[in-house]
Amino acid sequence: MNSAAHQLPLFPLTAHILPGGRMKLRIFEPRYLRMVKESFEQNNGFGLCMLNPQGNVESNGHIFPVGTHVQVIDFEALNDGMLGITIEGGELFNIKSIHTEKDGLRIGEIEWQSPWQAPVCDQEHPALVARLEEVFATYPELDELYPEKHYDDIRWLCGRWLELLPLDPNVKQELISSQCPKKISEYICTLFECF
């Protein structure tokens, strides 16, 4: 990503994806249709952000500060007239400030985060791999999003688990902000022990 690009349109959701993650979205609000159109025209993508249920909407405090830059990798016209898109996560960023445009589209002044640093997993946590394989086997529509799976990369594994697990948004944001796949993987493994 060009380091000179410091503004991104923001798309807040209760769900989130991280670098290497993929998600299908249905777009129907005019402000987000404009966002997708402009992201195609300018080839700059947009920012996917987590919603903070305790945050104030008027001050844009309902958007957590860490987001993911995403690109549209596929699109389709859906039967109900909505636009269907598939997005893929790229770099993480921190939101420094947000302004709201006339149509309600929020634009973030952002600062790029350094990529997570981690060695190849080398089966350090086989439970992370085994249980994720079970998830993909159970949900074919999710499996189809990932024709290539990187089970040997702890960053990829942690990213998929943080996307899938129904964690409290504050906990999820704290784990993402830690930028420490080892800490994240250990936390996820403690959750597995509870089941």
CYANA upper distance limits for C-alpha pairs under 8 A (distance plus 0.5 A):
  1 MET  CA      5 ALA  CA      8.35
  1 MET  CA     91 GLU  CA      8.22
  3 SER  CA    112 TRP  CA      8.16
  6 HIS  CA    109 GLU  CA      6.25
  6 HIS  CA    110 ILE  CA      5.74
  6 HIS  CA    111 GLU  CA      6.97
  7 GLN  CA    107 ILE  CA      7.11
  7 GLN  CA    108 GLY  CA      6.02
  7 GLN  CA    109 GLU  CA      5.21
  7 GLN  CA    110 ILE  CA      6.34
  8 LEU  CA     45 GLY  CA      8.33
  8 LEU  CA     46 PHE  CA      6.02
  8 LEU  CA     47 GLY  CA      6.44
  8 LEU  CA    107 ILE  CA      6.11
  8 LEU  CA    108 GLY  CA      5.83
  8 LEU  CA    109 GLU  CA      7.32
  8 LEU  CA    110 ILE  CA      7.66
  9 PRO  CA     35 MET  CA      7.26
  9 PRO  CA     46 PHE  CA      5.78
  9 PRO  CA     47 GLY  CA      6.47
  9 PRO  CA    105 LEU  CA      7.49
  9 PRO  CA    106 ARG  CA      6.35
  9 PRO  CA    107 ILE  CA      4.82
  9 PRO  CA    108 GLY  CA      6.62
 10 LEU  CA     46 PHE  CA      6.59
 10 LEU  CA     47 GLY  CA      5.13
 10 LEU  CA     48 LEU  CA      6.45
 10 LEU  CA     49 CYS  CA      7.22
 10 LEU  CA    105 LEU  CA      7.78
 10 LEU  CA    106 ARG  CA      6.01
 10 LEU  CA    107 ILE  CA      6.21
 10 LEU  CA    108 GLY  CA      6.87
 11 PHE  CA     32 TYR  CA      8.07
 11 PHE  CA     46 PHE  CA      7.80
 11 PHE  CA     47 GLY  CA      6.47
 11 PHE  CA     48 LEU  CA      5.42
 11 PHE  CA     49 CYS  CA      6.53
 11 PHE  CA    106 ARG  CA      8.23
 12 PRO  CA     48 LEU  CA      6.40
 12 PRO  CA     49 CYS  CA      5.09
 12 PRO  CA     50 MET  CA      6.05
 12 PRO  CA     51 LEU  CA      6.23
 12 PRO  CA     63 ILE  CA      7.10
 13 LEU  CA     48 LEU  CA      7.75
 13 LEU  CA     49 CYS  CA      6.69
 13 LEU  CA     50 MET  CA      5.80
 13 LEU  CA     51 LEU  CA      6.05
 14 THR  CA     50 MET  CA      6.09
 14 THR  CA     51 LEU  CA      5.79
 15 ALA  CA     50 MET  CA      7.04
 15 ALA  CA    163 GLU  CA      7.67
 16 HIS  CA     48 LEU  CA      7.37
 16 HIS  CA     49 CYS  CA      7.15
 16 HIS  CA     50 MET  CA      6.49
 16 HIS  CA    163 GLU  CA      6.41
 17 ILE  CA     21 GLY  CA      5.77
 17 ILE  CA     22 ARG  CA      7.17
 17 ILE  CA     23 MET  CA      7.74
 17 ILE  CA     48 LEU  CA      8.05
 17 ILE  CA     68 THR  CA      7.47
 17 ILE  CA     88 GLU  CA      8.43
 17 ILE  CA     89 GLY  CA      6.66
 17 ILE  CA    159 GLY  CA      8.01
 17 ILE  CA    160 ARG  CA      8.34
 17 ILE  CA    163 GLU  CA      6.11
 18 LEU  CA     68 THR  CA      6.50
 18 LEU  CA     89 GLY  CA      5.90
 18 LEU  CA     90 GLY  CA      7.69
 18 LEU  CA     91 GLU  CA      8.40
 18 LEU  CA     92 LEU  CA      7.82
 18 LEU  CA    159 GLY  CA      6.10
 18 LEU  CA    160 ARG  CA      8.09
 18 LEU  CA    163 GLU  CA      7.73
 19 PRO  CA     68 THR  CA      7.54
 19 PRO  CA     88 GLU  CA      8.09
 19 PRO  CA     89 GLY  CA      4.92
 19 PRO  CA     90 GLY  CA      5.10
 19 PRO  CA     91 GLU  CA      6.38
 19 PRO  CA     92 LEU  CA      7.56
 19 PRO  CA    156 TRP  CA      8.17
 19 PRO  CA    159 GLY  CA      7.50
 20 GLY  CA     88 GLU  CA      6.85
 20 GLY  CA     89 GLY  CA      5.66
 20 GLY  CA     90 GLY  CA      6.84
 20 GLY  CA    156 TRP  CA      7.19
 20 GLY  CA    159 GLY  CA      8.15
 21 GLY  CA     88 GLU  CA      6.09
 21 GLY  CA     89 GLY  CA      5.63
 21 GLY  CA    159 GLY  CA      7.56
 21 GLY  CA    160 ARG  CA      7.10
 21 GLY  CA    163 GLU  CA      8.48
 22 ARG  CA     86 THR  CA      7.40
 22 ARG  CA     87 ILE  CA      6.04
 22 ARG  CA     88 GLU  CA      4.99
 22 ARG  CA     89 GLY  CA      6.88
 22 ARG  CA    145 LEU  CA      6.84
 22 ARG  CA    146 TYR  CA      8.08
 23 MET  CA     86 THR  CA      6.09
 23 MET  CA     87 ILE  CA      5.97
 23 MET  CA     88 GLU  CA      7.28
 23 MET  CA    145 LEU  CA      7.97
 24 LYS  CA     84 GLY  CA      7.50
 24 LYS  CA     85 ILE  CA      6.18
 24 LYS  CA     86 THR  CA      4.87
 24 LYS  CA     87 ILE  CA      6.93
 25 LEU  CA     84 GLY  CA      6.24
 25 LEU  CA     85 ILE  CA      5.82
 25 LEU  CA     86 THR  CA      6.76
 25 LEU  CA     87 ILE  CA      8.19
 26 ARG  CA     82 MET  CA      6.87
 26 ARG  CA     83 LEU  CA      6.22
 26 ARG  CA     84 GLY  CA      5.18
 26 ARG  CA     85 ILE  CA      7.01
 27 ILE  CA     32 TYR  CA      7.03
 27 ILE  CA     33 LEU  CA      6.82
 27 ILE  CA     82 MET  CA      6.51
 27 ILE  CA     83 LEU  CA      5.58
 27 ILE  CA     84 GLY  CA      6.73
 27 ILE  CA     85 ILE  CA      8.00
 28 PHE  CA     32 TYR  CA      7.56
 28 PHE  CA     33 LEU  CA      6.92
 28 PHE  CA     82 MET  CA      5.96
 28 PHE  CA     83 LEU  CA      7.03
 29 GLU  CA     33 LEU  CA      6.70
 30 PRO  CA     34 ARG  CA      6.64
 30 PRO  CA    103 ASP  CA      8.44
 31 ARG  CA     35 MET  CA      6.75
 31 ARG  CA    103 ASP  CA      6.40
 31 ARG  CA    104 GLY  CA      7.03
 31 ARG  CA    105 LEU  CA      5.97
 32 TYR  CA     36 VAL  CA      6.66
 32 TYR  CA    105 LEU  CA      7.60
 33 LEU  CA     37 LYS  CA      6.65
 34 ARG  CA     38 GLU  CA      6.53
 35 MET  CA     39 SER  CA      6.54
 35 MET  CA     46 PHE  CA      8.05
 35 MET  CA    105 LEU  CA      8.30
 36 VAL  CA     40 PHE  CA      6.84
 36 VAL  CA     45 GLY  CA      8.21
 36 VAL  CA     46 PHE  CA      8.43
 37 LYS  CA     41 GLU  CA      6.83
 38 GLU  CA     42 GLN  CA      6.37
 38 GLU  CA     43 ASN  CA      8.34
 39 SER  CA     43 ASN  CA      5.76
 39 SER  CA     44 ASN  CA      5.82
 39 SER  CA     45 GLY  CA      5.28
 39 SER  CA     46 PHE  CA      7.17
 40 PHE  CA     44 ASN  CA      7.84
 40 PHE  CA     45 GLY  CA      7.77
 40 PHE  CA     72 VAL  CA      8.48
 44 ASN  CA     71 GLN  CA      7.95
 45 GLY  CA     69 HIS  CA      7.31
 45 GLY  CA     70 VAL  CA      6.07
 45 GLY  CA     71 GLN  CA      5.09
 45 GLY  CA     72 VAL  CA      7.36
 46 PHE  CA     69 HIS  CA      6.23
 46 PHE  CA     70 VAL  CA      6.12
 46 PHE  CA     71 GLN  CA      7.30
 47 GLY  CA     67 GLY  CA      6.76
 47 GLY  CA     68 THR  CA      6.04
 47 GLY  CA     69 HIS  CA      5.05
 47 GLY  CA     70 VAL  CA      6.51
 48 LEU  CA     67 GLY  CA      6.13
 48 LEU  CA     68 THR  CA      5.77
 48 LEU  CA     69 HIS  CA      6.82
 48 LEU  CA     70 VAL  CA      7.15
 49 CYS  CA     63 ILE  CA      7.03
 49 CYS  CA     64 PHE  CA      7.09
 49 CYS  CA     65 PRO  CA      8.26
 49 CYS  CA     66 VAL  CA      7.39
 49 CYS  CA     67 GLY  CA      5.04
 49 CYS  CA     68 THR  CA      7.12
 50 MET  CA     63 ILE  CA      6.53
 50 MET  CA     64 PHE  CA      6.08
 50 MET  CA     66 VAL  CA      8.34
 50 MET  CA     67 GLY  CA      7.46
 50 MET  CA    169 PRO  CA      8.05
 51 LEU  CA     62 HIS  CA      6.10
 51 LEU  CA     63 ILE  CA      5.36
 51 LEU  CA     64 PHE  CA      6.55
 51 LEU  CA    169 PRO  CA      8.26
 52 ASN  CA     61 GLY  CA      7.81
 52 ASN  CA     62 HIS  CA      5.06
 52 ASN  CA     63 ILE  CA      5.93
 52 ASN  CA     64 PHE  CA      6.20
 52 ASN  CA    169 PRO  CA      7.33
 52 ASN  CA    170 ASN  CA      8.22
 53 PRO  CA     62 HIS  CA      6.82
 54 GLN  CA     62 HIS  CA      7.22
 55 GLY  CA     60 ASN  CA      7.91
 55 GLY  CA     61 GLY  CA      4.95
 55 GLY  CA     62 HIS  CA      4.29
 55 GLY  CA     63 ILE  CA      7.52
 56 ASN  CA     60 ASN  CA      6.56
 56 ASN  CA     61 GLY  CA      5.18
 56 ASN  CA     62 HIS  CA      5.70
 57 VAL  CA     61 GLY  CA      6.35
 57 VAL  CA     62 HIS  CA      5.71
 60 ASN  CA     98 ILE  CA      7.35
 64 PHE  CA    173 GLN  CA      7.96
 65 PRO  CA     94 ASN  CA      5.93
 65 PRO  CA     95 ILE  CA      5.39
 65 PRO  CA     96 LYS  CA      7.99
 66 VAL  CA     92 LEU  CA      7.47
 66 VAL  CA     93 PHE  CA      6.23
 66 VAL  CA     94 ASN  CA      5.15
 66 VAL  CA     95 ILE  CA      6.83
 66 VAL  CA    173 GLN  CA      7.57
 66 VAL  CA    176 ILE  CA      8.26
 66 VAL  CA    177 SER  CA      7.55
 67 GLY  CA     92 LEU  CA      6.23
 67 GLY  CA     93 PHE  CA      5.92
 67 GLY  CA     94 ASN  CA      6.90
 67 GLY  CA     95 ILE  CA      7.92
 68 THR  CA     89 GLY  CA      6.63
 68 THR  CA     90 GLY  CA      6.93
 68 THR  CA     91 GLU  CA      6.28
 68 THR  CA     92 LEU  CA      4.95
 68 THR  CA     93 PHE  CA      6.57
 69 HIS  CA     89 GLY  CA      6.48
 69 HIS  CA     90 GLY  CA      5.75
 69 HIS  CA     91 GLU  CA      5.87
 69 HIS  CA     92 LEU  CA      6.66
 69 HIS  CA     93 PHE  CA      7.68
 70 VAL  CA     87 ILE  CA      6.56
 70 VAL  CA     88 GLU  CA      5.84
 70 VAL  CA     89 GLY  CA      4.99
 70 VAL  CA     90 GLY  CA      6.02
 70 VAL  CA     91 GLU  CA      8.29
 71 GLN  CA     87 ILE  CA      5.94
 71 GLN  CA     88 GLU  CA      6.03
 71 GLN  CA     89 GLY  CA      7.31
 71 GLN  CA     90 GLY  CA      7.98
 72 VAL  CA     85 ILE  CA      7.01
 72 VAL  CA     86 THR  CA      6.25
 72 VAL  CA     87 ILE  CA      4.93
 72 VAL  CA     88 GLU  CA      7.06
 73 ILE  CA     85 ILE  CA      8.10
 73 ILE  CA     86 THR  CA      6.22
 73 ILE  CA     87 ILE  CA      6.10
 73 ILE  CA     88 GLU  CA      7.14
 74 ASP  CA     85 ILE  CA      6.15
 74 ASP  CA     86 THR  CA      5.54
 74 ASP  CA     87 ILE  CA      7.69
 75 PHE  CA     83 LEU  CA      7.68
 75 PHE  CA     84 GLY  CA      5.93
 75 PHE  CA     85 ILE  CA      4.65
 75 PHE  CA     86 THR  CA      6.63
 76 GLU  CA     83 LEU  CA      6.60
 76 GLU  CA     84 GLY  CA      5.55
 76 GLU  CA     85 ILE  CA      6.89
 77 ALA  CA     81 GLY  CA      6.98
 77 ALA  CA     82 MET  CA      6.75
 77 ALA  CA     83 LEU  CA      5.50
 77 ALA  CA     84 GLY  CA      6.51
 78 LEU  CA     82 MET  CA      5.81
 78 LEU  CA     83 LEU  CA      6.37
 78 LEU  CA     84 GLY  CA      6.53
 91 GLU  CA    112 TRP  CA      7.73
 91 GLU  CA    113 GLN  CA      7.75
 91 GLU  CA    115 PRO  CA      7.60
 92 LEU  CA    112 TRP  CA      6.75
 92 LEU  CA    113 GLN  CA      5.96
 92 LEU  CA    114 SER  CA      8.18
 92 LEU  CA    115 PRO  CA      7.92
 93 PHE  CA    110 ILE  CA      6.76
 93 PHE  CA    111 GLU  CA      5.98
 93 PHE  CA    112 TRP  CA      4.77
 93 PHE  CA    113 GLN  CA      5.46
 94 ASN  CA    110 ILE  CA      6.07
 94 ASN  CA    111 GLU  CA      5.72
 94 ASN  CA    112 TRP  CA      6.82
 94 ASN  CA    113 GLN  CA      7.22
 95 ILE  CA    108 GLY  CA      6.51
 95 ILE  CA    109 GLU  CA      6.41
 95 ILE  CA    110 ILE  CA      5.00
 95 ILE  CA    111 GLU  CA      6.98
 96 LYS  CA    108 GLY  CA      7.72
 96 LYS  CA    109 GLU  CA      5.99
 96 LYS  CA    110 ILE  CA      5.97
 96 LYS  CA    111 GLU  CA      7.48
 97 SER  CA    108 GLY  CA      6.32
 97 SER  CA    109 GLU  CA      5.70
 97 SER  CA    110 ILE  CA      7.79
 98 ILE  CA    106 ARG  CA      6.97
 98 ILE  CA    107 ILE  CA      6.08
 98 ILE  CA    108 GLY  CA      4.96
 98 ILE  CA    109 GLU  CA      6.65
 99 HIS  CA    106 ARG  CA      6.25
 99 HIS  CA    107 ILE  CA      5.96
 99 HIS  CA    108 GLY  CA      7.14
100 THR  CA    104 GLY  CA      6.21
100 THR  CA    105 LEU  CA      6.27
100 THR  CA    106 ARG  CA      4.91
100 THR  CA    107 ILE  CA      6.76
101 GLU  CA    105 LEU  CA      5.85
101 GLU  CA    106 ARG  CA      6.66
101 GLU  CA    107 ILE  CA      7.94
115 PRO  CA    179 GLN  CA      8.41
116 TRP  CA    155 ARG  CA      7.55
116 TRP  CA    179 GLN  CA      5.92
116 TRP  CA    180 CYS  CA      7.20
116 TRP  CA    181 PRO  CA      7.73
117 GLN  CA    179 GLN  CA      8.27
117 GLN  CA    180 CYS  CA      7.99
117 GLN  CA    181 PRO  CA      8.38
118 ALA  CA    154 ILE  CA      7.60
118 ALA  CA    155 ARG  CA      7.30
118 ALA  CA    180 CYS  CA      8.36
118 ALA  CA    181 PRO  CA      7.23
118 ALA  CA    182 LYS  CA      8.39
119 PRO  CA    153 ASP  CA      7.97
119 PRO  CA    154 ILE  CA      8.03
120 VAL  CA    152 ASP  CA      6.34
120 VAL  CA    153 ASP  CA      5.42
120 VAL  CA    154 ILE  CA      6.84
121 CYS  CA    125 HIS  CA      8.07
121 CYS  CA    151 TYR  CA      8.32
121 CYS  CA    152 ASP  CA      5.52
121 CYS  CA    153 ASP  CA      5.51
121 CYS  CA    154 ILE  CA      5.26
122 ASP  CA    152 ASP  CA      6.04
122 ASP  CA    153 ASP  CA      8.13
123 GLN  CA    129 VAL  CA      8.23
123 GLN  CA    152 ASP  CA      7.11
125 HIS  CA    129 VAL  CA      7.66
125 HIS  CA    185 SER  CA      8.15
125 HIS  CA    189 CYS  CA      8.45
126 PRO  CA    130 ALA  CA      6.57
127 ALA  CA    131 ARG  CA      6.37
127 ALA  CA    189 CYS  CA      7.83
128 LEU  CA    132 LEU  CA      6.62
128 LEU  CA    157 LEU  CA      7.42
128 LEU  CA    185 SER  CA      8.27
128 LEU  CA    188 ILE  CA      8.48
128 LEU  CA    189 CYS  CA      7.73
129 VAL  CA    133 GLU  CA      6.64
129 VAL  CA    151 TYR  CA      6.63
129 VAL  CA    157 LEU  CA      7.79
130 ALA  CA    134 GLU  CA      6.91
131 ARG  CA    135 VAL  CA      6.85
132 LEU  CA    136 PHE  CA      6.80
132 LEU  CA    161 TRP  CA      8.27
133 GLU  CA    137 ALA  CA      6.66
134 GLU  CA    138 THR  CA      6.63
135 VAL  CA    139 TYR  CA      6.61
136 PHE  CA    140 PRO  CA      6.66
136 PHE  CA    142 LEU  CA      6.69
136 PHE  CA    143 ASP  CA      5.25
137 ALA  CA    143 ASP  CA      7.57
139 TYR  CA    143 ASP  CA      6.88
140 PRO  CA    144 GLU  CA      6.57
141 GLU  CA    145 LEU  CA      7.35
142 LEU  CA    146 TYR  CA      7.78
143 ASP  CA    147 PRO  CA      7.82
150 HIS  CA    156 TRP  CA      6.79
150 HIS  CA    157 LEU  CA      7.89
151 TYR  CA    156 TRP  CA      7.68
151 TYR  CA    157 LEU  CA      6.79
153 ASP  CA    157 LEU  CA      6.90
154 ILE  CA    158 CYS  CA      6.48
154 ILE  CA    181 PRO  CA      7.02
154 ILE  CA    182 LYS  CA      8.40
154 ILE  CA    185 SER  CA      8.20
155 ARG  CA    159 GLY  CA      6.55
155 ARG  CA    181 PRO  CA      6.26
156 TRP  CA    160 ARG  CA      6.80
157 LEU  CA    161 TRP  CA      6.83
158 CYS  CA    162 LEU  CA      6.58
158 CYS  CA    181 PRO  CA      6.87
158 CYS  CA    184 ILE  CA      6.99
158 CYS  CA    185 SER  CA      6.53
159 GLY  CA    163 GLU  CA      6.79
160 ARG  CA    164 LEU  CA      6.73
161 TRP  CA    165 LEU  CA      6.35
161 TRP  CA    188 ILE  CA      8.16
162 LEU  CA    167 LEU  CA      8.39
162 LEU  CA    172 LYS  CA      7.33
167 LEU  CA    171 VAL  CA      7.04
167 LEU  CA    172 LYS  CA      6.54
168 ASP  CA    172 LYS  CA      6.75
169 PRO  CA    173 GLN  CA      6.52
170 ASN  CA    174 GLU  CA      6.60
171 VAL  CA    175 LEU  CA      6.71
172 LYS  CA    176 ILE  CA      6.70
173 GLN  CA    177 SER  CA      6.53
174 GLU  CA    178 SER  CA      6.73
175 LEU  CA    179 GLN  CA      7.74
175 LEU  CA    180 CYS  CA      8.27
175 LEU  CA    183 LYS  CA      8.38
175 LEU  CA    184 ILE  CA      6.66
176 ILE  CA    180 CYS  CA      8.42
178 SER  CA    183 LYS  CA      8.45
180 CYS  CA    184 ILE  CA      6.86
181 PRO  CA    185 SER  CA      6.38
182 LYS  CA    186 GLU  CA      6.66
183 LYS  CA    187 TYR  CA      6.74
184 ILE  CA    188 ILE  CA      6.73
185 SER  CA    189 CYS  CA      6.63
186 GLU  CA    190 THR  CA      6.84
187 TYR  CA    191 LEU  CA      7.11
188 ILE  CA    192 PHE  CA      7.03
189 CYS  CA    193 GLU  CA      7.01
190 THR  CA    194 CYS  CA      7.40
191 LEU  CA    195 PHE  CA      7.78
